[in-house]
């Protein structure tokens, strides 16, 4: 029983010490003039309309345009791998293995499904051609199609 009381007494002492350290930090920040409201960098009128409470009007906020790097997209990676196959027939497993070997693969749960969907999309668009329609355990096979002709 006394062991439990001693443990509680030690925890209380540690918590009181931590509280005293937080109070000391607060006093230092107060002396240095830190405001209680967050300090915004730049002029407030440059940000957007700000009302009396300090709230920013989102309708007047200029959002940056998101730039997508095409060099790291799945489409680019898959088409680059398919071009390297030349005129050989390939399956989704070949593309998946090649992406992994080149360091362009992913450990994401459904990455292989995404590769499969991208290959199906390329086939539907006529960029590559399906040379064999897979059935059961036999997978579809493809060739580079337009990718070969564009090289």
TORPA-4810 file (N, C-alpha, C, O; in nm, 3 decimals):
<nodes>
NODE_1_0.082_-0.119_0.000_0.000_0.000_0.000_0.087_0.125_0.000_0.061_0.220_-0.074_X
NODE_2_0.192_0.124_0.086_0.277_0.242_0.094_0.351_0.265_-0.037_0.386_0.378_-0.070_X
NODE_3_0.374_0.158_-0.112_0.439_0.170_-0.241_0.352_0.249_-0.338_0.403_0.331_-0.415_X
NODE_4_0.221_0.226_-0.335_0.128_0.298_-0.420_0.121_0.445_-0.381_0.116_0.533_-0.467_X
NODE_5_0.121_0.471_-0.252_0.119_0.610_-0.206_0.246_0.683_-0.246_0.242_0.800_-0.284_X
NODE_6_0.358_0.615_-0.238_0.485_0.677_-0.276_0.487_0.707_-0.426_0.538_0.811_-0.467_X
NODE_7_0.433_0.614_-0.508_0.424_0.637_-0.652_0.338_0.759_-0.683_0.374_0.842_-0.766_X
NODE_8_0.224_0.770_-0.617_0.136_0.885_-0.638_0.203_1.013_-0.595_0.193_1.115_-0.664_X
NODE_9_0.273_1.011_-0.481_0.343_1.130_-0.432_0.450_1.175_-0.533_0.467_1.294_-0.557_X
NODE_10_0.522_1.078_-0.591_0.623_1.111_-0.691_0.561_1.169_-0.818_0.614_1.263_-0.876_X
NODE_11_0.447_1.114_-0.861_0.379_1.166_-0.980_0.329_1.308_-0.955_0.337_1.393_-1.043_X
NODE_12_0.277_1.333_-0.835_0.230_1.468_-0.801_0.348_1.565_-0.802_0.334_1.677_-0.853_X
NODE_13_0.461_1.526_-0.748_0.579_1.612_-0.746_0.626_1.642_-0.887_0.662_1.755_-0.919_X
NODE_14_0.627_1.540_-0.974_0.669_1.560_-1.113_0.574_1.654_-1.186_0.617_1.741_-1.261_X
NODE_15_0.445_1.636_-1.164_0.345_1.721_-1.229_0.355_1.865_-1.180_0.344_1.958_-1.260_X
NODE_16_0.377_1.883_-1.050_0.393_2.019_-0.997_0.517_2.085_-1.055_0.516_2.205_-1.084_X
NODE_17_0.625_2.009_-1.071_0.748_2.064_-1.130_0.722_2.106_-1.274_0.765_2.214_-1.316_X
NODE_18_0.652_2.022_-1.351_0.620_2.055_-1.489_0.531_2.178_-1.497_0.550_2.263_-1.585_X
NODE_19_0.436_2.190_-1.406_0.349_2.307_-1.402_0.428_2.433_-1.373_0.404_2.536_-1.435_X
NODE_20_0.522_2.426_-1.280_0.606_2.543_-1.248_0.690_2.584_-1.369_0.709_2.703_-1.393_X
NODE_21_0.740_2.487_-1.445_0.818_2.517_-1.566_0.730_2.586_-1.671_0.774_2.680_-1.737_X
NODE_22_0.607_2.539_-1.687_0.514_2.602_-1.782_0.480_2.745_-1.740_0.471_2.834_-1.824_X
NODE_23_0.459_2.765_-1.609_0.429_2.900_-1.560_0.547_2.993_-1.583_0.528_3.109_-1.618_X
NODE_24_0.669_2.944_-1.563_0.789_3.025_-1.587_0.801_3.062_-1.734_0.834_3.176_-1.767_X
NODE_25_0.774_2.967_-1.823_0.779_2.994_-1.967_0.673_3.097_-2.005_0.699_3.184_-2.088_X
NODE_26_0.556_3.086_-1.946_0.448_3.182_-1.973_0.490_3.322_-1.930_0.467_3.419_-2.003_X
NODE_27_0.551_3.335_-1.812_0.593_3.466_-1.763_0.699_3.527_-1.855_0.697_3.648_-1.880_X
NODE_28_0.791_3.445_-1.905_0.894_3.494_-1.996_0.831_3.544_-2.125_0.864_3.652_-2.173_X
NODE_29_0.739_3.466_-2.181_0.674_3.507_-2.306_0.592_3.632_-2.285_0.585_3.717_-2.374_X
NODE_30_0.529_3.645_-2.169_0.450_3.763_-2.138_0.540_3.887_-2.130_0.504_3.994_-2.180_X
NODE_31_0.659_3.872_-2.067_0.752_3.984_-2.058_0.807_4.024_-2.194_0.834_4.141_-2.218_X
NODE_32_0.825_3.926_-2.283_0.877_3.956_-2.416_0.772_4.017_-2.508_0.804_4.059_-2.619_X
NODE_33_0.649_4.022_-2.463_0.545_4.091_-2.539_0.473_4.006_-2.640_0.417_4.059_-2.736_X
NODE_34_0.472_3.876_-2.621_0.395_3.791_-2.712_0.247_3.820_-2.694_0.196_3.827_-2.582_X
NODE_35_0.179_3.835_-2.808_0.036_3.863_-2.804_-0.041_3.733_-2.782_0.009_3.624_-2.810_X
NODE_36_-0.161_3.746_-2.731_-0.243_3.627_-2.712_-0.306_3.583_-2.843_-0.336_3.465_-2.861_X
NODE_37_-0.327_3.678_-2.937_-0.377_3.643_-3.068_-0.259_3.602_-3.154_-0.150_3.656_-3.137_X
NODE_38_-0.277_3.507_-3.247_-0.165_3.468_-3.333_-0.120_3.586_-3.418_-0.201_3.665_-3.466_X
NODE_39_0.011_3.596_-3.436_0.069_3.705_-3.514_0.078_3.659_-3.658_0.139_3.556_-3.687_X
NODE_40_0.018_3.736_-3.751_0.021_3.703_-3.892_0.139_3.773_-3.956_0.164_3.891_-3.931_X
NODE_41_0.212_3.700_-4.039_0.321_3.763_-4.110_0.264_3.841_-4.228_0.167_3.797_-4.290_X
NODE_42_0.323_3.951_-4.258_0.274_4.035_-4.366_0.164_4.127_-4.318_0.125_4.123_-4.201_X
NODE_43_0.116_4.208_-4.407_0.010_4.302_-4.372_-0.123_4.231_-4.377_-0.148_4.149_-4.466_X
NODE_44_-0.208_4.262_-4.283_-0.339_4.197_-4.280_-0.420_4.229_-4.404_-0.498_4.145_-4.449_X
NODE_45_-0.403_4.348_-4.459_-0.482_4.382_-4.578_-0.435_4.305_-4.701_-0.508_4.294_-4.799_X
NODE_46_-0.311_4.249_-4.696_-0.262_4.167_-4.807_-0.323_4.028_-4.804_-0.327_3.960_-4.907_X
NODE_47_-0.370_3.985_-4.689_-0.419_3.848_-4.676_-0.560_3.837_-4.732_-0.583_3.761_-4.826_X
NODE_48_-0.652_3.910_-4.678_-0.792_3.909_-4.722_-0.868_4.000_-4.629_-0.809_4.062_-4.541_X
NODE_49_-0.997_4.009_-4.648_-1.079_4.090_-4.558_-1.082_4.023_-4.422_-1.117_3.906_-4.409_X
NODE_50_-1.046_4.099_-4.321_-1.046_4.049_-4.184_-1.144_4.132_-4.105_-1.137_4.255_-4.104_X
NODE_51_-1.236_4.063_-4.037_-1.334_4.138_-3.960_-1.279_4.171_-3.821_-1.162_4.145_-3.792_X
NODE_52_-1.363_4.228_-3.736_-1.319_4.274_-3.603_-1.270_4.159_-3.515_-1.189_4.181_-3.425_X
NODE_53_-1.319_4.038_-3.540_-1.277_3.926_-3.457_-1.146_3.864_-3.505_-1.090_3.777_-3.439_X
NODE_54_-1.096_3.908_-3.619_-0.972_3.854_-3.674_-0.995_3.740_-3.772_-0.900_3.676_-3.817_X
NODE_55_-1.122_3.713_-3.804_-1.154_3.603_-3.896_-1.126_3.646_-4.039_-1.149_3.761_-4.077_X
NODE_56_-1.074_3.554_-4.119_-1.040_3.581_-4.258_-1.156_3.535_-4.346_-1.207_3.424_-4.329_X
NODE_57_-1.197_3.620_-4.440_-1.303_3.587_-4.534_-1.246_3.495_-4.642_-1.163_3.539_-4.722_X
NODE_58_-1.289_3.370_-4.645_-1.234_3.272_-4.739_-1.270_3.303_-4.884_-1.198_3.261_-4.975_X
NODE_59_-1.381_3.374_-4.907_-1.421_3.405_-5.044_-1.322_3.500_-5.111_-1.309_3.500_-5.234_X
NODE_60_-1.252_3.580_-5.033_-1.158_3.676_-5.089_-1.014_3.630_-5.081_-0.923_3.706_-5.113_X
NODE_61_-0.992_3.507_-5.039_-0.858_3.452_-5.024_-0.812_3.396_-5.157_-0.882_3.315_-5.218_X
NODE_62_-0.695_3.437_-5.203_-0.638_3.386_-5.327_-0.563_3.256_-5.299_-0.460_3.257_-5.232_X
NODE_63_-0.616_3.145_-5.350_-0.553_3.016_-5.330_-0.452_2.990_-5.440_-0.479_3.021_-5.556_X
NODE_64_-0.335_2.933_-5.407_-0.237_2.902_-5.512_-0.286_2.788_-5.599_-0.357_2.699_-5.552_X
NODE_65_-0.248_2.791_-5.724_-0.285_2.686_-5.817_-0.192_2.568_-5.792_-0.070_2.584_-5.786_X
NODE_66_-0.250_2.449_-5.778_-0.170_2.330_-5.752_-0.109_2.283_-5.883_-0.179_2.256_-5.981_X
NODE_67_0.022_2.273_-5.883_0.094_2.228_-6.001_0.126_2.080_-5.983_0.184_2.039_-5.882_X
NODE_68_0.088_2.001_-6.082_0.113_1.858_-6.077_0.237_1.826_-6.158_0.247_1.863_-6.275_X
NODE_69_0.331_1.759_-6.094_0.451_1.718_-6.167_0.416_1.595_-6.250_0.382_1.490_-6.195_X
NODE_70_0.425_1.609_-6.379_0.387_1.497_-6.465_0.496_1.391_-6.466_0.469_1.276_-6.503_X
NODE_71_0.619_1.425_-6.427_0.727_1.328_-6.432_0.709_1.218_-6.329_0.766_1.110_-6.344_X
NODE_72_0.631_1.241_-6.225_0.612_1.141_-6.122_0.473_1.079_-6.126_0.435_1.007_-6.034_X
NODE_73_0.397_1.105_-6.232_0.262_1.051_-6.236_0.264_0.904_-6.276_0.357_0.857_-6.343_X
NODE_74_0.163_0.832_-6.235_0.153_0.691_-6.269_0.145_0.674_-6.421_0.205_0.581_-6.476_X
NODE_75_0.072_0.762_-6.488_0.061_0.755_-6.635_0.198_0.761_-6.700_0.230_0.680_-6.787_X
NODE_76_0.279_0.857_-6.658_0.412_0.873_-6.716_0.500_0.752_-6.686_0.570_0.702_-6.773_X
NODE_77_0.496_0.706_-6.561_0.578_0.592_-6.524_0.540_0.466_-6.601_0.627_0.392_-6.647_X
NODE_78_0.409_0.442_-6.615_0.363_0.322_-6.687_0.399_0.331_-6.835_0.447_0.233_-6.892_X
NODE_79_0.377_0.446_-6.897_0.409_0.456_-7.040_0.560_0.446_-7.064_0.602_0.390_-7.164_X
NODE_80_0.641_0.499_-6.973_0.787_0.485_-6.987_0.829_0.339_-6.980_0.916_0.296_-7.056_X
NODE_81_0.771_0.263_-6.890_0.803_0.121_-6.877_0.758_0.046_-7.001_0.832_-0.038_-7.053_X
NODE_82_0.639_0.076_-7.050_0.587_0.006_-7.168_0.675_0.035_-7.289_0.699_-0.055_-7.371_X
NODE_83_0.723_0.157_-7.302_0.813_0.190_-7.413_0.940_0.106_-7.407_0.994_0.068_-7.511_X
NODE_84_0.988_0.078_-7.287_1.111_-0.002_-7.271_1.090_-0.149_-7.306_1.187_-0.220_-7.331_X
NODE_85_0.966_-0.195_-7.309_0.939_-0.333_-7.348_0.957_-0.355_-7.498_0.966_-0.468_-7.544_X
NODE_86_0.962_-0.246_-7.574_0.978_-0.258_-7.719_0.856_-0.324_-7.781_0.742_-0.287_-7.750_X
NODE_87_0.880_-0.422_-7.869_0.767_-0.488_-7.936_0.729_-0.620_-7.868_0.659_-0.702_-7.927_X
NODE_88_0.773_-0.640_-7.746_0.738_-0.762_-7.672_0.597_-0.752_-7.615_0.550_-0.643_-7.582_X
NODE_89_0.532_-0.866_-7.605_0.404_-0.871_-7.536_0.429_-0.864_-7.386_0.531_-0.913_-7.337_X
NODE_90_0.335_-0.801_-7.315_0.350_-0.789_-7.171_0.215_-0.800_-7.102_0.110_-0.788_-7.166_X
NODE_91_0.219_-0.824_-6.972_0.099_-0.830_-6.890_0.109_-0.723_-6.782_0.211_-0.656_-6.769_X
NODE_92_0.004_-0.709_-6.705_0.004_-0.615_-6.593_0.116_-0.651_-6.495_0.182_-0.563_-6.440_X
NODE_93_0.136_-0.782_-6.473_0.242_-0.826_-6.381_0.380_-0.781_-6.428_0.464_-0.746_-6.346_X
NODE_94_0.404_-0.783_-6.559_0.532_-0.736_-6.611_0.552_-0.588_-6.581_0.660_-0.546_-6.537_X
NODE_95_0.449_-0.509_-6.605_0.459_-0.364_-6.580_0.479_-0.338_-6.431_0.562_-0.256_-6.393_X
NODE_96_0.403_-0.407_-6.348_0.414_-0.391_-6.203_0.554_-0.426_-6.155_0.613_-0.353_-6.075_X
NODE_97_0.609_-0.538_-6.203_0.743_-0.581_-6.162_0.849_-0.482_-6.211_0.943_-0.451_-6.138_X
NODE_98_0.833_-0.432_-6.333_0.931_-0.336_-6.388_0.927_-0.205_-6.309_1.032_-0.146_-6.281_X
NODE_99_0.808_-0.158_-6.275_0.797_-0.036_-6.194_0.867_-0.054_-6.060_0.938_0.036_-6.014_X
NODE_100_0.847_-0.168_-5.998_0.910_-0.195_-5.868_1.061_-0.200_-5.882_1.133_-0.146_-5.799_X
NODE_101_1.109_-0.265_-5.988_1.253_-0.280_-6.011_1.319_-0.144_-6.037_1.433_-0.122_-5.998_X
NODE_102_1.247_-0.053_-6.102_1.301_0.080_-6.133_1.282_0.178_-6.018_1.324_0.293_-6.028_X
NODE_103_1.221_0.134_-5.909_1.199_0.223_-5.795_1.079_0.314_-5.812_1.064_0.411_-5.737_X
NODE_104_0.995_0.285_-5.908_0.876_0.366_-5.933_0.750_0.301_-5.876_0.640_0.355_-5.891_X
NODE_105_0.766_0.187_-5.812_0.653_0.115_-5.754_0.611_0.177_-5.623_0.663_0.281_-5.581_X
NODE_106_0.518_0.113_-5.559_0.466_0.163_-5.433_0.424_0.045_-5.346_0.387_-0.061_-5.396_X
NODE_107_0.430_0.066_-5.214_0.382_-0.036_-5.121_0.235_-0.013_-5.086_0.181_-0.080_-4.998_X
NODE_108_0.172_0.080_-5.155_0.032_0.111_-5.128_-0.053_-0.014_-5.150_-0.021_-0.100_-5.233_X
NODE_109_-0.160_-0.022_-5.076_-0.242_-0.143_-5.073_-0.293_-0.183_-5.211_-0.289_-0.301_-5.246_X
NODE_110_-0.342_-0.090_-5.290_-0.404_-0.122_-5.418_-0.323_-0.069_-5.537_-0.380_-0.036_-5.641_X
NODE_111_-0.192_-0.062_-5.523_-0.110_-0.006_-5.630_-0.118_-0.091_-5.757_-0.127_-0.037_-5.867_X
NODE_112_-0.114_-0.222_-5.742_-0.120_-0.309_-5.860_-0.253_-0.291_-5.934_-0.257_-0.296_-6.056_X
NODE_113_-0.361_-0.270_-5.859_-0.491_-0.243_-5.923_-0.488_-0.113_-6.000_-0.546_-0.103_-6.109_X
NODE_114_-0.420_-0.012_-5.945_-0.409_0.116_-6.016_-0.330_0.100_-6.146_-0.365_0.160_-6.248_X
NODE_115_-0.224_0.019_-6.141_-0.145_-0.008_-6.262_-0.233_-0.078_-6.364_-0.231_-0.044_-6.483_X
NODE_116_-0.311_-0.175_-6.320_-0.401_-0.248_-6.409_-0.503_-0.154_-6.473_-0.530_-0.163_-6.593_X
NODE_117_-0.560_-0.066_-6.394_-0.658_0.029_-6.447_-0.594_0.125_-6.548_-0.657_0.161_-6.647_X
NODE_118_-0.469_0.165_-6.522_-0.400_0.255_-6.615_-0.374_0.183_-6.747_-0.389_0.242_-6.854_X
NODE_119_-0.335_0.057_-6.741_-0.311_-0.019_-6.864_-0.441_-0.038_-6.940_-0.442_-0.028_-7.063_X
NODE_120_-0.549_-0.065_-6.870_-0.680_-0.079_-6.936_-0.719_0.054_-7.003_-0.771_0.054_-7.115_X
NODE_121_-0.693_0.165_-6.935_-0.725_0.296_-6.992_-0.641_0.322_-7.118_-0.694_0.370_-7.218_X
NODE_122_-0.512_0.289_-7.113_-0.427_0.306_-7.231_-0.475_0.219_-7.346_-0.469_0.260_-7.462_X
NODE_123_-0.524_0.100_-7.315_-0.577_0.011_-7.418_-0.706_0.067_-7.477_-0.725_0.065_-7.598_X
NODE_124_-0.795_0.117_-7.391_-0.922_0.174_-7.438_-0.898_0.297_-7.525_-0.973_0.321_-7.620_X
NODE_125_-0.795_0.374_-7.493_-0.763_0.495_-7.570_-0.688_0.463_-7.698_-0.667_0.552_-7.781_X
NODE_126_-0.646_0.339_-7.717_-0.574_0.300_-7.837_-0.426_0.330_-7.831_-0.358_0.320_-7.934_X
NODE_127_-0.375_0.366_-7.717_-0.232_0.396_-7.704_-0.152_0.266_-7.708_-0.045_0.261_-7.767_X
NODE_128_-0.206_0.162_-7.645_-0.147_0.029_-7.655_-0.256_-0.063_-7.706_-0.374_-0.028_-7.703_X
NODE_129_-0.218_-0.181_-7.753_-0.319_-0.273_-7.803_-0.320_-0.402_-7.722_-0.215_-0.453_-7.682_X
NODE_130_-0.439_-0.454_-7.697_-0.451_-0.581_-7.629_-0.442_-0.690_-7.734_-0.523_-0.695_-7.827_X
NODE_131_-0.342_-0.776_-7.720_-0.319_-0.881_-7.820_-0.385_-1.012_-7.782_-0.406_-1.098_-7.868_X
NODE_132_-0.417_-1.030_-7.655_-0.481_-1.153_-7.609_-0.576_-1.120_-7.496_-0.538_-1.053_-7.400_X
NODE_133_-0.700_-1.166_-7.508_-0.798_-1.145_-7.402_-0.787_-1.259_-7.304_-0.816_-1.374_-7.336_X
NODE_134_-0.744_-1.226_-7.184_-0.724_-1.327_-7.081_-0.855_-1.384_-7.031_-0.959_-1.317_-7.031_X
NODE_135_-0.849_-1.510_-6.988_-0.965_-1.580_-6.933_-0.917_-1.658_-6.811_-0.815_-1.727_-6.817_X
NODE_136_-0.992_-1.647_-6.701_-0.956_-1.722_-6.581_-0.821_-1.679_-6.525_-0.801_-1.561_-6.494_X
NODE_137_-0.729_-1.774_-6.512_-0.596_-1.744_-6.459_-0.501_-1.689_-6.565_-0.389_-1.649_-6.533_X
NODE_138_-0.543_-1.688_-6.687_-0.460_-1.639_-6.797_-0.484_-1.488_-6.813_-0.597_-1.447_-6.842_X
NODE_139_-0.381_-1.405_-6.794_-0.401_-1.259_-6.799_-0.407_-1.204_-6.941_-0.363_-1.268_-7.037_X
NODE_140_-0.464_-1.084_-6.953_-0.461_-1.013_-7.081_-0.314_-0.988_-7.116_-0.229_-0.972_-7.029_X
NODE_141_-0.286_-0.984_-7.248_-0.153_-0.948_-7.295_-0.165_-0.827_-7.385_-0.265_-0.811_-7.456_X
NODE_142_-0.063_-0.744_-7.383_-0.066_-0.616_-7.455_0.064_-0.598_-7.533_0.164_-0.665_-7.507_X
NODE_143_0.059_-0.504_-7.630_0.178_-0.457_-7.700_0.174_-0.306_-7.701_0.068_-0.246_-7.683_X
NODE_144_0.288_-0.244_-7.723_0.304_-0.101_-7.717_0.216_-0.019_-7.810_0.191_0.098_-7.781_X
NODE_145_0.169_-0.073_-7.919_0.080_-0.001_-8.009_0.138_0.131_-8.056_0.246_0.133_-8.114_X
NODE_146_0.066_0.244_-8.032_0.108_0.377_-8.075_0.239_0.419_-8.008_0.316_0.498_-8.063_X
NODE_147_0.265_0.365_-7.889_0.389_0.400_-7.822_0.509_0.354_-7.905_0.611_0.422_-7.911_X
NODE_148_0.496_0.239_-7.969_0.603_0.190_-8.053_0.619_0.275_-8.179_0.731_0.302_-8.223_X
NODE_149_0.508_0.318_-8.235_0.512_0.397_-8.358_0.560_0.538_-8.334_0.614_0.601_-8.425_X
NODE_150_0.543_0.589_-8.210_0.584_0.728_-8.182_0.732_0.739_-8.152_0.783_0.850_-8.142_X
NODE_151_0.802_0.627_-8.136_0.945_0.631_-8.105_1.031_0.657_-8.223_1.153_0.662_-8.211_X
</nodes>
